Amino acid sequence: VDILVIGGNPGGCAATIEAAGAGHTVLLLEASPVLGGMNGNGAMGFDCATPQALSGIAEEVAQRIRAHYAATGLDDPLHRKRADLVWESHVGARVWSELAAATPKLSVRTRAVPTAVHMDGERIAAVVWHPATDLVGNVDDSGPGQVVRARMVIDASYEADVAAWAGVPFRLGREARSALEPHAGKVFFSNHDSSARDGYLAHSILPGST
């Protein structure tokens, strides 16, 4: 394939859909049975401070989710009271799968767990994967596995194991708070949309943050 994407979370799905839409042949490997990452496995909404921050594929996902609930005739007070969009996990998973299925030149393999890489110098030439033996991605790697060769590999997974196997520098542990990462440590945050409430500005770091 032209591009191999590791991880069927929202970032990985977005990367595959955009790449395939640009005319490339794309294969997406996802270790779990469903697409959507946390959006399809527990999280009930996009993790963003304001709904206005969403655009592109995220907005298309939101439109499809709204259409799903409109078609069911559901009048959920949660949908009426919240400014942002919320959904059931199975609905998020279905929408991501529908988007992927509707994209030409995009192939998806779920329950496919990367287990090794083949390098060509500093470039990933191929990725080896084995089928998951359970819902959490454990594998039986006694066999040779499947080998996927690609011109480009995108590791969009939460864990970034493929990138680590390829020699990308990494470290374990929580990052230090700095100008580049001001939200590290323990952070208390105001989610209020109004300009000021309880003496604090909207969307501001609150006292007690470290």
C-alpha positions in Angstrom: 0.0 0.0 0.0 1.0 3.6 -0.2 0.3 4.5 3.4 -0.2 2.3 6.4 -1.9 3.8 9.5 -1.6 2.3 12.9 -4.5 3.0 15.3 -8.2 3.4 14.5 -8.8 6.2 16.9 -10.1 9.6 15.7 -6.7 10.8 14.7 -5.9 7.5 12.8 -9.3 7.4 11.1 -8.9 11.0 10.1 -5.5 10.4 8.6 -6.7 7.4 6.6 -9.7 9.1 5.3 -7.8 12.2 4.2 -5.0 10.1 2.6 -7.3 7.9 0.7 -9.3 10.9 -0.4 -6.1 12.3 -1.9 -5.9 9.2 -4.0 -3.5 7.0 -2.0 -4.1 3.4 -1.2 -4.3 3.1 2.6 -4.5 0.3 5.1 -5.7 1.0 8.7 -4.7 -1.5 11.4 -6.8 -1.3 14.6 -6.2 -3.7 17.6 -9.7 -3.6 18.9 -12.9 -4.8 17.2 -14.2 -1.3 16.5 -13.0 2.0 15.1 -13.2 5.3 16.9 -10.7 4.8 19.8 -12.2 6.2 22.9 -15.0 7.8 20.9 -16.2 4.2 20.2 -15.2 2.5 23.4 -16.4 4.7 26.3 -15.9 8.4 25.8 -19.2 10.1 25.1 -18.0 13.2 23.3 -15.0 15.0 21.7 -12.4 16.1 24.2 -12.3 19.7 23.3 -12.8 22.9 25.3 -15.4 24.4 22.9 -17.5 22.7 20.2 -16.5 25.6 17.9 -13.0 24.1 17.8 -14.3 21.2 15.7 -13.9 21.2 11.9 -13.2 18.9 9.0 -13.8 15.2 9.6 -14.7 15.8 13.3 -17.6 18.0 12.2 -18.7 15.4 9.6 -18.8 12.8 12.4 -20.8 15.2 14.6 -23.3 15.7 11.7 -23.8 12.0 11.3 -24.3 11.5 15.0 -26.9 14.2 15.1 -28.6 12.7 12.1 -28.7 9.3 13.8 -30.4 10.6 16.9 -32.8 12.7 14.8 -33.8 9.6 12.8 -34.6 7.7 16.0 -36.9 10.4 17.2 -35.1 10.5 20.6 -35.7 13.7 22.6 -32.9 13.3 25.2 -32.7 16.2 27.7 -29.0 15.6 27.8 -28.8 16.7 24.2 -30.9 19.8 24.9 -29.0 20.9 28.0 -25.5 20.5 26.8 -23.7 22.9 24.3 -21.5 20.2 23.1 -22.4 16.9 21.4 -22.6 13.6 23.3 -23.4 10.1 22.1 -23.4 6.4 23.0 -20.2 4.5 22.3 -21.8 2.2 19.8 -23.1 5.1 17.8 -19.6 6.7 17.6 -18.1 3.4 16.5 -20.7 2.9 13.8 -20.3 6.4 12.4 -16.5 6.0 12.1 -16.9 2.6 10.5 -19.4 4.1 8.0 -17.1 6.9 7.1 -14.2 4.4 6.5 -16.4 2.1 4.4 -17.5 5.0 2.2 -14.0 6.0 1.4 -12.5 4.5 -1.8 -8.9 3.1 -1.6 -9.2 2.6 2.1 -9.0 -0.9 3.7 -9.5 -1.6 7.4 -8.3 -4.5 9.5 -9.7 -4.6 13.0 -8.3 -6.9 15.7 -4.9 -6.5 14.0 -2.1 -5.9 16.4 1.3 -4.6 15.3 4.1 -6.8 16.7 7.3 -5.8 14.9 8.8 -3.5 12.2 11.2 -4.1 9.4 13.6 -1.1 8.9 15.3 0.2 5.8 17.9 2.5 7.3 15.9 5.0 9.4 12.7 4.3 7.5 10.0 1.8 8.3 9.8 -0.5 5.3 7.2 -2.9 6.7 5.1 -3.7 9.8 4.3 -7.1 11.1 0.9 -7.7 12.7 -0.8 -10.7 14.4 -4.6 -11.2 15.0 -5.9 -10.3 18.4 -6.9 -13.3 20.5 -9.3 -11.3 22.7 -11.0 -7.9 22.9 -8.1 -6.1 24.5 -5.5 -6.9 21.9 -3.5 -9.8 23.3 -1.9 -11.9 20.5 -0.6 -15.4 19.8 2.7 -14.4 18.1 4.0 -18.0 17.7 3.3 -17.8 13.9 5.1 -15.5 11.4 2.3 -12.9 11.3 1.2 -10.8 8.4 3.7 -8.4 6.8 2.5 -5.0 5.3 4.9 -3.0 3.2 4.1 0.6 2.7 5.8 3.7 1.3 4.8 5.6 4.5 3.8 4.5 8.0 1.8 6.7 10.3 1.7 5.6 14.0 -1.5 7.3 15.2 -2.0 4.8 18.1 -2.3 5.9 21.7 0.8 3.9 22.7 3.1 4.7 19.7 4.8 1.2 19.9 5.6 1.2 16.2 7.3 4.5 16.4 9.3 3.3 19.4 10.4 0.1 17.6 11.6 2.2 14.7 13.9 4.1 17.0 12.0 7.3 17.6 13.2 8.8 21.0 10.8 8.5 23.9 10.7 8.6 27.6 8.3 7.1 30.2 6.5 9.2 32.8 4.7 12.5 33.1 6.2 15.4 31.3 7.5 18.4 33.3 5.5 21.6 33.3 7.1 24.1 31.0 6.3 26.9 28.5 5.7 24.3 25.9 3.5 22.1 28.2 1.8 24.5 30.7 -0.9 22.0 31.6 1.3 19.2 32.9 0.9 18.3 36.6 -2.4 18.7 38.5 -4.6 21.2 36.8 -7.9 22.7 37.9 -9.7 24.3 35.0 -12.8 26.5 34.6 -15.0 25.3 31.8 -17.5 28.1 32.1 -18.4 29.9 28.9 -19.3 33.2 30.5 -16.7 36.0 30.6 -16.4 35.7 34.4 -17.9 33.5 37.1 -17.0 33.2 40.8 -14.3 35.7 40.2 -12.5 33.6 37.6 -12.2 34.1 33.8 -13.8 31.6 31.4 -11.6 28.7 30.4 -8.8 29.6 32.9 -6.4 27.8 35.2 -7.7 27.8 38.7 -5.9 28.2 42.0 -4.4 24.9 43.4 -3.0 23.9 40.0 0.6 22.6 40.0 
